[in-house]
Amino acid sequence: MRPWVDIVWPSTPIGGAATTGSHSAGALARSLLNREKPMRLTTFAIAFATLAAGCVGEVGGPRKPRDKDPADPTPSAPEGSCAKVEKDVTIRAMADMQSLPRTGCYDIYGKLTLQGAAITTMLALEELNSVDQLILDHTGLTRIDTKRPVGIYGRLTVLGNSKLTNLKQLSFETAATGVQIDGNPVLTSLDPLVLADPKLDEVDGDLEITGNPALTAISLPNLTKVTGALTLASNTAVRTIDVTKLATTGHVDIADHPQLTSLTGFAATAINGDFAIRNNQVLTTLGTMSSLYRVTGNLTIDNNTALGSLAAFTTSVKFVDKALTITNNASLTDVGALKHLQLVQAITITNNHNLVNCRALEVDRCTQHPTGAVISNNGTTNCSVLCN
């Protein structure tokens, strides 16, 4: 039977709703502390001490050493007793680690970057306790083999580490200022993102998990807030994604997961940006988003060939500030409650061959939209258009 021909329904222009953006937190301020000297120093000694102070400052501060393994014979450091390294540190060769303290625990109040295939172990970092930011960039590491667990007080970047299998020994001690985990071919776990204690419940910036082909699941069980973009894409072995508790988020893109079968719903009342679910060929179910009220950007459901229903979108959804696009979903038969939207800027519903065409027409006829709707090449079964 010949597919339904293109239909364009013009609407009377009306004012569009305002959109909101996302933000990321600024860097933490740090204050330098000088160690008191117990005796009178010569001019030479004063000059030498001044040079040294550029690297290691006074012990103490707000950071606690992590609870250690009971089987580890190394004595625990008392609270506030770790030395402070108050600068960014870049390690490109094992010898570079010799510039850091060789005895006692220490905290880096700055960015620690380990870069390049020559970095195969972190043992030479000795008693590293915490960092502001940690970057693992194309290293030769197979695991995080530091002598003690390492706390992160800002951003984590794990990029292109060809041998790294897990992120055990790392934890977020405060809200993250960003997370990027990209292009790690044998990484199988996301340890610091799933810990119950300390748990990561907030990312004040972007969270990106992309191109990690050995991951089989993405579980963010404690995460309630992402102020920037949430991008989960091209993790080709991932079967399930759990973001059940996420109540605040910016732009959301869940894409290019050929083995993804299940995506939980969000707790969010608003997606502050675009919301896209794209190119997940075996995705069959979406968890209900019963609190979702508004998408401030575009809402796109595209090329999810096994997805049968959009019932996850309930009558709570009232506004899509930009375009609603539902395209190329071969198994789709139900668009949920999207016909109950109060306002959407534009509508495109095309190439969903099992979707009865009047179900697509309902979204057009029952919803205000300032620009024309494109409804085409969907199923052709006769039925009535209803707006109840």
KEPATI-353370 format. One record per residue (C-alpha): x, y, z negated. Coordinates in pm, whole numbers, padded with zeros to 5 digits, always signed. Layout:
XYZ;...
***
This chain:
+00000+00000+00000;+00127+00346+00084;+00261+00535-00225;+00075+00837-00359;+00170+01149-00164;+00333+01452-00323;+00095+01678-00511;+00188+02026-00630;-00058+02191-00868;+00011+02565-00921;-00065+02722-01257;-00121+03077-01372;+00213+03214-01502;+00230+03264-01877;+00509+03370-02111;+00774+03115-02196;+00869+03022-02550;+01198+03139-02691;+01480+02889-02724;+01730+02845-02998;+02095+02743-02983;+02335+02545-03193;+02635+02662-03387;+02939+02515-03542;+03093+02595-03873;+03402+02815-03894;+03736+02707-04031;+03785+02687-04407;+03982+02965-04569;+04293+02862-04753;+04497+03048-05016;+04870+02995-05067;+04993+02917-05416;+05354+02958-05537;+05519+02728-05788;+05636+02893-06109;+06009+02856-06170;+06115+02735-06519;+06451+02911-06514;+06627+03211-06368;+06728+03146-06007;+07026+03279-05822;+06972+03481-05507;+07065+03175-05297;+06822+02951-05484;+06539+03201-05441;+06596+03213-05066;+06604+02833-05044;+06282+02798-05245;+06107+03053-05021;+06188+02847-04712;+06061+02527-04873;+05735+02691-04983;+05633+02721-04618;+05572+02345-04614;+05490+02219-04964;+05306+02436-05212;+05191+02395-05570;+05036+02068-05678;+04673+02071-05768;+04360+02186-05590;+04003+02058-05546;+04082+01732-05370;+04070+01407-05559;+04269+01102-05458;+04039+00832-05329;+03967+00530-05548;+04238+00281-05471;+04221-00090-05403;+04230-00275-05739;+04482-00517-05587;+04721-00231-05502;+04997-00212-05769;+05074+00152-05686;+04963+00374-05979;+04672+00607-05907;+04754+00976-05895;+04573+01187-06156;+04315+01432-06026;+04473+01742-05875;+04830+01608-05881;+04897+01576-05507;+05131+01827-05343;+04994+02068-05082;+05131+02090-04728;+04990+02414-04595;+05049+02399-04221;+04948+02207-03907;+05161+01899-03844;+05220+01729-03507;+05381+01385-03487;+05500+01266-03144;+05781+01036-03259;+05826+00826-03570;+06117+01048-03677;+05878+01347-03698;+05719+01192-04006;+06041+01251-04201;+05947+01619-04234;+05663+01526-04471;+05701+01450-04845;+05875+01117-04906;+05763+01069-05267;+05431+01130-05437;+05092+01192-05279;+05020+01502-05074;+04731+01676-04895;+04764+01849-04557;+04568+02175-04564;+04572+02196-04186;+04556+01977-03878;+04745+01648-03851;+04798+01537-03489;+04946+01198-03400;+05010+01190-03028;+05154+00947-02778;+05222+00576-02738;+05538+00595-02952;+05321+00626-03263;+05252+00262-03359;+05217+00288-03738;+05121+00543-04002;+05317+00383-04285;+05589+00646-04262;+05337+00910-04366;+05401+00765-04713;+05142+00883-04972;+04923+01099-04746;+04596+01158-04933;+04385+01391-04717;+04379+01629-04421;+04162+01912-04293;+04156+01772-03940;+04286+01446-03796;+04363+01392-03426;+04466+01052-03291;+04554+01122-02929;+04657+00835-02698;+04863+00667-02970;+04991+00309-02986;+04815+00246-03317;+04627-00081-03366;+04470+00027-03697;+04488+00296-03964;+04764+00142-04180;+04829+00429-04421;+04937+00341-04776;+04622+00492-04924;+04278+00585-04785;+04282+00921-04608;+04007+01173-04673;+03898+01414-04396;+03770+01761-04486;+03688+01883-04135;+03708+01741-03782;+03799+01393-03655;+03918+01338-03296;+04000+00986-03174;+04090+01002-02807;+04226+00741-02567;+04391+00504-02814;+04432+00189-02605;+04508-00053-02895;+04307+00092-03186;+04046-00158-03308;+03891+00017-03612;+03892+00329-03826;+03910+00169-04170;+04099+00375-04432;+03935+00698-04308;+03645+00875-04480;+03470+01212-04464;+03488+01378-04806;+03267+01672-04699;+03046+01754-04402;+03244+01712-04081;+03309+02016-03860;+03301+01792-03552;+03352+01433-03441;+03485+01316-03104;+03547+00945-03046;+03614+00897-02677;+03785+00650-02446;+03911+00391-02695;+03883+00060-02505;+03912-00190-02796;+03752+00010-03078;+03481-00206-03238;+03366-00003-03540;+03293+00352-03655;+03389+00303-04019;+03396+00660-04161;+03055+00733-04006;+02879+00442-04179;+03029+00438-04530;+02780+00456-04815;+03035+00630-05043;+03149+00882-04947;+02878+00910-04685;+02871+01138-04383;+02531+01306-04377;+02613+01628-04190;+02819+01736-03888;+02853+02113-03858;+02942+02101-03490;+02927+01848-03208;+02919+01469-03249;+03040+01279-02941;+03078+00901-02911;+03156+00822-02549;+03339+00571-02332;+03419+00310-02598;+03344-00019-02415;+03402-00257-02710;+03143-00098-02941;+02832-00314-02965;+02626-00084-03190;+02614+00281-03288;+02472+00312-03637;+02462+00649-03811;+02259+00541-04114;+02327+00843-04337;+02332+01122-04082;+02062+01385-04139;+02204+01691-03961;+02407+01777-03650;+02423+02150-03583;+02581+02106-03240;+02525+01853-02962;+02478+01480-03015;+02623+01290-02718;+02614+00910-02710;+02714+00796-02363;+02894+00532-02158;+02954+00287-02440;+02891-00004-02209;+02853-00286-02467;+02624-00099-02709;+02293-00280-02766;+02139-00072-03046;+02152+00291-03154;+02028+00393-03500;+01973+00763-03575;+01667+00709-03792;+01746+00974-04055;+01855+01252-03819;+01629+01544-03913;+01817+01836-03755;+02006+01829-03427;+02102+02033-03126;+02119+01902-02768;+02075+01522-02749;+02204+01309-02460;+02176+00929-02477;+02297+00796-02145;+02467+00526-01941;+02436+00229-02176;+02371-00071-01949;+02314-00311-02243;+02113-00083-02475;+01782-00249-02568;+01673-00049-02874;+01688+00317-02971;+01539+00421-03305;+01332+00733-03335;+01447+01061-03487;+01323+01220-03807;+01367+01563-03647;+01083+01811-03613;+01275+01992-03338;+01547+01916-03087;+01736+02245-03058;+01838+02213-02695;+01788+01954-02422;+01674+01600-02503;+01772+01340-02241;+01745+00961-02230;+01909+00856-01902;+02042+00552-01719;+01983+00288-01985;+01879+00002-01758;+01761-00255-02016;+01621-00020-02278;+01275-00151-02360;+01170+00039-02672;+01195+00385-02824;+01136+00427-03196;+00846+00652-03287;+00928+01022-03330;+00628+01103-03542;+00769+01431-03676;+00890+01576-03346;+00711+01905-03274;+00932+02089-03026;+01210+02046-02772;+01362+02390-02712;+01527+02286-02383;+01445+02024-02121;+01294+01682-02200;+01423+01423-01950;+01342+01051-01928;+01522+00924-01619;+01625+00589-01471;+01548+00363-01765;+01430+00076-01550;+01302-00156-01828;+01129+00109-02039;+00756+00037-02043;+00613+00307-02267;+00667+00657-02402;+00432+00598-02694;+00720+00715-02916;+00607+01068-02826;+00301+01112-03045;+00047+01394-03074;+00292+01576-03301;+00485+01693-02991;+00342+02030-02886;+00611+02228-02702;+00877+02163-02439;+01027+02508-02381;+01176+02420-02041;+01104+02131-01801;+00949+01789-01862;+01100+01535-01622;+00993+01169-01609;+01154+01001-01308;+01273+00665-01176;+01147+00450-01464;+01036+00143-01268;+00854-00036-01554;+00686+00265-01713;+00310+00234-01760;+00243+00484-02042;+00358+00843-02104;+00239+00849-02465;+00077+01167-02592;+00262+01405-02361;-00070+01513-02209;-00138+01677-02548;+00149+01924-02513;+00030+02279-02567;+00294+02431-02343;+00568+02321-02105;+00748+02533-01844;+00750+02282-01557;+00650+01919-01491;+00806+01656-01264;+00676+01299-01279;+00797+01095-00981;+00908+00748-00873;+00761+00558-01165;+00607+00283-00954;+00409+00108-01231;+00270+00426-01382;-00096+00471-01288;-00093+00804-01113;-00380+00958-01305;-00179+00913-01627;+00081+01143-01468;-00190+01382-01346;-00323+01410-01701;+00003+01567-01816;-00036+01823-01539;-00410+01890-01574;-00426+01891-01954;-00115+02098-02035;-00038+02465-01976;+00268+02522-01757;+00374+02847-01585;+00525+02678-01277;+00393+02412-01043;+00388+02042-01120;+00537+01779-00891;+00355+01445-00923;+00453+01187-00661;+00534+00828-00573;+00386+00675-00885;+00131+00390-00901;-00186+00430-00691;-00456+00253-00896;-00777+00457-00906;-00878+00589-01246;-01021+00898-01415;-00819+01190-01551;-00901+01245-01918;-00775+01512-02156;-00915+01375-02482;
***
